[in-house]
Amino acid sequence: MPARLCQAVSTAIPCRGAGRSTRTEGNGSSTAQVRLEAVVPEDVSDRILDYLRSDIAPTHHITVCKETVEVLRQASFLCRVESQQRNE
């Protein structure tokens, strides 16, 4: 998993759903799922997506969505090293 998450905001939300494979198999019933959300810098999100593609997707049914968000307090999402470099 990518190491540089800094002060990322992340949330795990229990939910129920039926993905494409469930519908294709004809079962159609929903199952317990977990929705994971993280607010991270774009370079970190790209590494997370690469990790999901290479290590998780080949053996698990997943759906991934990447969105661009704007945060009010951008400094809260910078690593300490980056914050120190900006202050110099």
CORPE-V323733 format. One record per residue. RES is the residue in one small letter. PHI is phi as a letter, one per 30 degrees, with the letter a starting at -180 (* if undefined). Layout:
{{RES | PHI} {RES | PHI}}
This chain:
{{m | *} {p | e} {a | d} {r | c} {l | c} {c | h} {q | c} {a | d} {v | c} {s | b} {t | b} {a | c} {i | b} {p | d} {c | a} {r | b} {g | a} {a | b} {g | d} {r | e} {s | d} {t | d} {r | d} {t | d} {e | d} {g | i} {n | d} {g | i} {s | d} {s | d} {t | b} {a | d} {q | b} {v | b} {r | c} {l | c} {e | b} {a | b} {v | c} {v | b} {p | d} {e | e} {d | d} {v | d} {s | d} {d | d} {r | d} {i | d} {l | d} {d | d} {y | d} {l | d} {r | d} {s | d} {d | c} {i | c} {a | e} {p | d} {t | b} {h | b} {h | d} {i | b} {t | b} {v | b} {c | b} {k | c} {e | b} {t | c} {v | b} {e | c} {v | c} {l | d} {r | c} {q | e} {a | d} {s | d} {f | c} {l | c} {c | d} {r | e} {v | d} {e | d} {s | d} {q | d} {q | d} {r | d} {n | d} {e | d}}
